[in-house]
């Protein structure tokens, strides 16, 4: 499926700074407010529905035999036309 990137930001941050960003997203989700992303002259406002699909992915990447890069990706996904209900593969637990 084709993809159009509406916004992208990538930078090294402290764990505390990242937690602050994630808390703001969580607060906006709790209150039903838009999630406003801004970096330099780029910005986008997104309004996830009440029940978007929430994907969490942990990966190991790198060249064969030297896969030393790790990542955790958190993704909210919804259809702009009707996305009130998301699919699921079981209850997520984060400890």
Residue frames as a rotation matrix with the C-alpha (Angstrom) as fourth column:
UNK 1
0.584 0.812 0.000 0.00
0.812 -0.584 0.000 0.00
0.000 0.000 -1.000 0.00
UNK 2
-0.053 -0.615 0.787 1.45
0.486 -0.704 -0.518 3.44
0.873 0.355 0.336 -0.87
UNK 3
0.257 0.034 -0.966 2.46
0.949 -0.198 0.245 5.69
-0.183 -0.980 -0.083 1.98
UNK 4
0.272 -0.172 0.947 2.58
0.280 -0.927 -0.249 9.48
0.921 0.333 -0.204 2.33
UNK 5
-0.317 -0.455 -0.832 4.72
0.936 -0.007 -0.353 10.76
0.155 -0.890 0.428 5.21
UNK 6
0.618 0.643 0.451 2.90
0.514 -0.766 0.387 13.70
0.594 -0.007 -0.804 6.82
UNK 7
0.689 -0.427 0.586 5.55
-0.674 -0.675 0.300 14.39
0.268 -0.601 -0.753 9.45
UNK 8
0.662 -0.527 -0.533 8.88
0.537 0.830 -0.153 12.92
0.523 -0.185 0.832 10.54
UNK 9
0.540 -0.572 0.618 11.29
-0.742 -0.670 0.028 13.83
0.398 -0.474 -0.786 13.30
UNK 10
0.783 -0.377 -0.495 14.28
0.465 0.883 0.064 11.82
0.413 -0.280 0.867 14.46
UNK 11
0.208 -0.757 0.619 16.82
-0.517 -0.622 -0.588 12.90
0.830 -0.198 -0.521 17.06
UNK 12
-0.381 -0.413 -0.827 18.76
0.530 0.635 -0.562 11.58
0.757 -0.653 -0.023 20.02
UNK 13
0.224 0.517 0.826 16.90
-0.543 -0.637 0.547 12.34
0.809 -0.571 0.138 23.26
UNK 14
-0.831 -0.403 0.385 17.35
-0.532 0.369 -0.762 11.38
0.165 -0.838 -0.520 26.88
UNK 15
-0.707 0.593 -0.387 15.02
0.575 0.799 0.175 8.76
0.413 -0.099 -0.905 28.30
UNK 16
-0.481 0.508 -0.715 13.39
0.572 -0.435 -0.695 11.50
-0.664 -0.743 -0.081 30.40
UNK 17
-0.662 0.209 -0.720 12.76
-0.536 -0.804 0.259 13.70
-0.524 0.557 0.644 27.34
UNK 18
-0.818 0.366 -0.443 11.20
-0.181 0.567 0.804 10.77
0.545 0.738 -0.398 25.46
UNK 19
-0.613 0.598 -0.516 8.99
0.790 0.485 -0.375 9.96
0.026 -0.638 -0.770 28.46
UNK 20
-0.558 0.385 -0.735 7.79
0.061 -0.865 -0.499 13.57
-0.827 -0.323 0.459 28.48
UNK 21
-0.733 0.281 -0.620 6.76
-0.680 -0.253 0.688 13.35
0.036 0.926 0.376 24.81
UNK 22
-0.731 0.447 -0.516 4.98
0.226 0.871 0.435 10.04
0.644 0.202 -0.738 25.40
UNK 23
-0.629 0.506 -0.590 3.18
0.657 -0.060 -0.752 11.49
-0.416 -0.861 -0.294 28.46
UNK 24
-0.622 0.390 -0.679 1.90
-0.451 -0.887 -0.096 14.41
-0.640 0.246 0.728 26.37
UNK 25
-0.701 0.380 -0.604 0.58
-0.478 0.379 0.793 12.01
0.530 0.844 -0.084 23.72
UNK 26
-0.685 0.435 -0.584 -1.04
0.623 0.766 -0.160 9.90
0.377 -0.473 -0.796 26.47
UNK 27
-0.661 0.437 -0.610 -2.62
0.289 -0.602 -0.744 13.00
-0.693 -0.668 0.272 28.06
UNK 28
-0.628 0.418 -0.657 -4.05
-0.735 -0.596 0.323 14.10
-0.257 0.686 0.681 24.71
UNK 29
-0.703 0.389 -0.596 -5.41
-0.069 0.796 0.601 10.61
0.708 0.463 -0.533 24.04
UNK 30
-0.715 0.404 -0.571 -7.03
0.696 0.337 -0.634 10.58
-0.064 -0.850 -0.522 27.51
UNK 31
-0.488 0.491 -0.722 -8.68
0.093 -0.793 -0.603 13.96
-0.868 -0.361 0.341 27.00
UNK 32
0.321 0.628 0.709 -9.68
0.772 0.260 -0.580 13.43
-0.549 0.734 -0.401 23.35
UNK 33
0.549 -0.204 -0.810 -7.54
-0.322 -0.947 0.020 16.37
-0.771 0.250 -0.586 22.20
UNK 34
0.943 -0.291 -0.163 -5.67
-0.113 0.182 -0.977 16.43
0.314 0.939 0.139 18.89
UNK 35
0.452 -0.892 -0.031 -2.05
0.582 0.268 0.767 15.33
-0.676 -0.364 0.640 18.87
UNK 36
0.985 -0.131 -0.111 -0.06
-0.172 -0.768 -0.616 18.24
-0.005 0.626 -0.780 17.47
UNK 37
0.410 -0.894 0.180 3.40
0.774 0.446 0.450 17.45
-0.482 -0.045 0.875 16.12
UNK 38
0.990 -0.129 0.055 5.82
-0.083 -0.857 -0.509 20.25
0.112 0.500 -0.859 15.26
UNK 39
0.274 -0.961 -0.036 9.52
0.642 0.155 0.751 20.40
-0.716 -0.229 0.659 14.38
UNK 40
-0.811 -0.580 -0.078 10.95
0.365 -0.606 0.707 23.48
-0.457 0.545 0.703 12.71
UNK 41
-0.684 0.556 -0.472 8.60
-0.700 -0.683 0.211 24.57
-0.205 0.475 0.856 9.92
UNK 42
-0.628 0.458 -0.629 6.87
-0.093 0.759 0.645 21.16
0.773 0.463 -0.433 9.74
UNK 43
-0.782 0.417 0.464 3.69
-0.502 0.021 -0.865 20.48
-0.370 -0.909 0.193 11.67
UNK 44
-0.533 0.702 -0.473 0.62
-0.132 0.483 0.866 18.26
0.836 0.524 -0.164 11.64
UNK 45
-0.525 0.488 0.697 -2.42
-0.816 -0.056 -0.576 17.84
-0.242 -0.871 0.427 13.88
UNK 46
-0.674 0.269 -0.688 -3.96
-0.159 0.856 0.492 14.38
0.721 0.441 -0.534 14.16
UNK 47
-0.229 0.703 0.674 -7.23
-0.972 -0.134 -0.191 13.33
-0.044 -0.699 0.714 15.81
UNK 48
-0.938 -0.101 -0.331 -7.22
-0.137 0.987 0.086 9.60
0.318 0.126 -0.940 16.51
UNK 49
0.029 0.998 -0.060 -10.71
-0.411 0.066 0.909 8.10
0.911 -0.002 0.412 16.91
UNK 50
0.446 0.259 0.856 -11.92
-0.892 0.055 0.448 6.62
0.069 -0.964 0.256 20.19
UNK 51
0.577 -0.203 0.791 -10.62
-0.175 0.915 0.362 3.14
-0.798 -0.348 0.493 19.26
UNK 52
0.439 -0.505 -0.743 -7.65
-0.883 -0.092 -0.460 3.22
0.164 0.858 -0.487 16.86
UNK 53
0.873 -0.318 -0.369 -5.54
0.290 0.948 -0.131 0.13
0.391 0.007 0.920 16.24
UNK 54
0.637 -0.696 0.331 -2.48
-0.753 -0.472 0.458 0.19
-0.163 -0.541 -0.825 18.55
UNK 55
0.841 -0.432 -0.326 0.59
0.196 0.804 -0.561 -1.67
0.505 0.408 0.761 17.32
UNK 56
0.596 -0.743 0.304 3.71
-0.689 -0.278 0.669 -2.30
-0.413 -0.608 -0.678 19.38
UNK 57
0.918 -0.351 -0.185 6.73
0.130 0.707 -0.695 -3.83
0.374 0.614 0.695 17.68
UNK 58
0.523 -0.843 0.125 10.19
-0.458 -0.154 0.876 -4.71
-0.719 -0.516 -0.466 19.02
UNK 59
0.975 -0.189 -0.119 12.86
-0.037 0.388 -0.921 -5.33
0.220 0.902 0.371 16.39
UNK 60
0.260 -0.964 0.052 16.48
0.101 0.081 0.992 -6.37
-0.960 -0.253 0.119 16.04
UNK 61
0.994 0.105 0.024 18.14
0.043 -0.187 -0.981 -5.01
-0.098 0.977 -0.190 12.91
UNK 62
0.259 -0.941 -0.218 21.50
-0.655 -0.337 0.676 -4.84
-0.710 -0.033 -0.704 11.21
UNK 63
0.022 -0.329 -0.944 23.59
-0.931 0.337 -0.139 -6.70
0.364 0.882 -0.299 8.67
UNK 64
0.796 0.280 -0.537 23.53
-0.188 0.957 0.221 -10.51
0.575 -0.075 0.814 8.73
UNK 65
0.259 -0.701 -0.664 25.60
0.733 0.590 -0.338 -11.82
0.629 -0.400 0.667 11.62
UNK 66
-0.811 -0.545 -0.214 25.76
0.560 -0.614 -0.557 -8.38
0.172 -0.571 0.803 13.29
UNK 67
-0.001 0.911 0.413 22.19
0.387 -0.380 0.840 -7.45
0.922 0.160 -0.353 14.16
UNK 68
-0.607 -0.408 -0.682 23.00
0.772 -0.098 -0.628 -5.11
0.190 -0.908 0.375 17.05
UNK 69
-0.888 0.340 0.310 20.43
-0.339 -0.939 0.059 -2.32
0.311 -0.053 0.949 16.59
UNK 70
-0.618 0.733 -0.284 17.26
0.781 0.529 -0.332 -2.61
-0.093 -0.427 -0.899 18.68
UNK 71
-0.868 0.392 0.305 14.05
-0.299 -0.903 0.309 -0.62
0.397 0.177 0.901 18.38
UNK 72
-0.537 0.832 -0.144 10.62
0.674 0.320 -0.665 -0.30
-0.507 -0.454 -0.733 19.93
UNK 73
-0.928 0.301 0.219 7.91
-0.037 -0.662 0.749 1.16
0.370 0.687 0.625 17.72
UNK 74
-0.496 0.844 -0.203 4.52
0.455 0.053 -0.889 2.39
-0.740 -0.533 -0.411 18.93
UNK 75
-0.983 0.172 0.067 1.94
-0.011 -0.414 0.910 3.04
0.184 0.894 0.409 16.24
UNK 76
-0.278 0.959 -0.063 -1.66
0.044 -0.053 -0.998 4.25
-0.960 -0.280 -0.027 16.27
UNK 77
-0.999 -0.042 0.009 -3.51
0.008 0.026 1.000 3.49
-0.042 0.999 -0.025 13.05
UNK 78
-0.208 0.978 0.004 -7.01
0.289 0.065 -0.955 4.31
-0.934 -0.198 -0.297 11.84
UNK 79
-0.448 0.214 0.868 -9.02
0.886 -0.023 0.463 4.86
0.119 0.977 -0.179 8.70
UNK 80
-0.980 0.038 -0.194 -9.87
-0.003 -0.984 -0.178 8.55
-0.198 -0.173 0.965 8.26
UNK 81
-0.609 0.780 -0.141 -13.22
-0.418 -0.165 0.893 7.57
0.674 0.603 0.427 6.76
UNK 82
0.425 0.896 -0.130 -14.57
-0.400 0.314 0.861 5.24
0.812 -0.314 0.491 9.43
UNK 83
-0.221 -0.743 -0.632 -11.88
0.046 0.639 -0.768 4.04
0.974 -0.199 -0.107 11.84
UNK 84
0.258 0.336 0.906 -13.73
-0.859 -0.350 0.374 3.82
0.442 -0.875 0.199 15.15
UNK 85
0.841 0.069 0.536 -12.98
-0.364 0.806 0.467 0.12
-0.400 -0.588 0.703 15.72
UNK 86
-0.002 -0.912 -0.409 -9.54
-0.991 0.056 -0.120 -1.45
0.133 0.405 -0.904 15.49
UNK 87
0.587 0.108 -0.802 -8.52
-0.190 0.982 -0.008 -5.07
0.787 0.157 0.597 15.15
UNK 88
0.312 -0.511 0.801 -6.55
-0.950 -0.149 0.274 -6.93
-0.020 -0.847 -0.532 17.75
UNK 89
0.151 -0.339 -0.929 -4.46
-0.271 0.889 -0.368 -9.97
0.951 0.307 0.042 18.50
UNK 90
0.222 -0.040 -0.974 -4.82
0.809 0.565 0.161 -10.17
0.544 -0.824 0.158 22.28
UNK 91
0.978 0.203 -0.044 -4.43
0.183 -0.744 0.643 -7.94
0.098 -0.637 -0.765 25.32
UNK 92
0.190 -0.942 0.276 -1.14
0.149 -0.250 -0.957 -6.00
0.970 0.223 0.093 25.42
UNK 93
0.907 -0.053 -0.417 0.80
0.411 -0.093 0.907 -5.86
-0.087 -0.994 -0.063 28.66
UNK 94
0.250 -0.864 0.436 3.72
0.056 -0.437 -0.898 -3.50
0.967 0.249 -0.061 29.27
UNK 95
0.846 0.024 -0.532 5.62
0.514 0.226 0.828 -4.06
0.140 -0.974 0.179 32.51
